[in-house]
Amino acid sequence: MARSGKQRAAQEAREGRRQARVGAEIARRREVKGMTAYGLAKAAGVEPVVVRYTEAGERDPRLSTLDVLAEALGTTAGKILEAAEE
């Protein structure tokens, strides 16, 4: 059964809020560690734009990207996702 426009819009809004929470949690953990976005990108082996877009909630990172960001922050992707849901 196809979703209505309202259902799709509601789903997209929920996903956007989740992306924003995940990005905010990454930024929070980065700041606690005293890292810059550039420093996190370098430590994780990703381009700085990936960190910027992820923290801004403009991009939903792939799990592999979330894993390397989390590792560079000394945590796990699961803990970041869990904290973002609280």
C-alpha positions as CSV (number, residue, x, y, z in Angstrom):
1,M,0.0,0.0,0.0
2,A,1.4,3.4,-1.0
3,R,1.9,6.1,1.6
4,S,0.0,9.3,1.3
5,G,1.8,12.6,0.9
6,K,1.1,13.4,4.5
7,Q,2.6,10.1,5.7
8,R,5.7,10.6,3.6
9,A,6.1,14.2,4.9
10,A,5.7,13.0,8.5
11,Q,8.3,10.2,7.9
12,E,10.7,12.7,6.3
13,A,10.3,15.1,9.3
14,R,11.0,12.3,11.8
15,E,14.1,11.3,9.8
16,G,15.3,14.9,9.7
17,R,14.9,15.3,13.4
18,R,16.8,12.0,14.0
19,Q,19.6,13.2,11.7
20,A,19.8,16.5,13.6
21,R,19.9,14.6,17.0
22,V,22.7,12.3,15.7
23,G,24.6,15.3,14.4
24,A,24.2,17.2,17.6
25,E,25.4,14.2,19.6
26,I,28.5,13.9,17.4
27,A,29.2,17.7,17.8
28,R,28.7,17.5,21.6
29,R,31.1,14.5,22.0
30,R,33.7,16.3,19.7
31,E,33.5,19.4,21.8
32,V,33.9,17.5,25.0
33,K,37.0,16.0,23.6
34,G,38.3,19.4,22.6
35,M,38.4,18.5,19.0
36,T,37.7,20.7,16.0
37,A,35.5,19.4,13.1
38,Y,38.7,19.3,11.0
39,G,40.5,17.3,13.7
40,L,37.7,14.8,13.9
41,A,37.6,14.4,10.2
42,K,41.3,13.9,10.1
43,A,41.2,11.4,12.9
44,A,38.3,9.5,11.3
45,G,39.8,9.6,7.8
46,V,36.9,11.4,6.2
47,E,36.6,14.7,4.4
48,P,35.8,17.7,6.7
49,V,32.6,18.4,4.8
50,V,31.3,15.0,6.0
51,V,31.7,16.1,9.6
52,R,30.1,19.5,8.9
53,Y,27.1,18.1,7.1
54,T,26.6,15.3,9.6
55,E,26.8,17.7,12.6
56,A,24.4,20.1,10.9
57,G,21.9,17.3,10.4
58,E,22.1,17.9,6.6
59,R,23.3,14.4,5.9
60,D,22.4,11.0,7.4
61,P,25.8,9.3,7.6
62,R,26.3,5.8,6.4
63,L,26.9,3.3,9.2
64,S,30.5,2.9,8.1
65,T,31.0,6.7,8.4
66,L,29.3,6.8,11.8
67,D,31.5,3.9,12.9
68,V,34.8,5.8,12.0
69,L,33.5,9.0,13.5
70,A,32.5,7.2,16.7
71,E,35.8,5.4,16.9
72,A,37.7,8.7,16.5
73,L,35.6,10.0,19.4
74,G,36.4,7.0,21.6
75,T,32.9,5.6,21.5
76,T,30.7,3.4,19.4
77,A,28.0,4.2,16.8
78,G,25.5,2.4,19.0
79,K,26.2,4.7,21.9
80,I,25.9,7.8,19.7
81,L,22.6,6.5,18.3
82,E,21.3,5.6,21.7
83,A,22.2,9.0,23.2
84,A,20.6,10.7,20.2
85,E,17.3,9.0,21.0
86,E,17.2,10.2,24.6
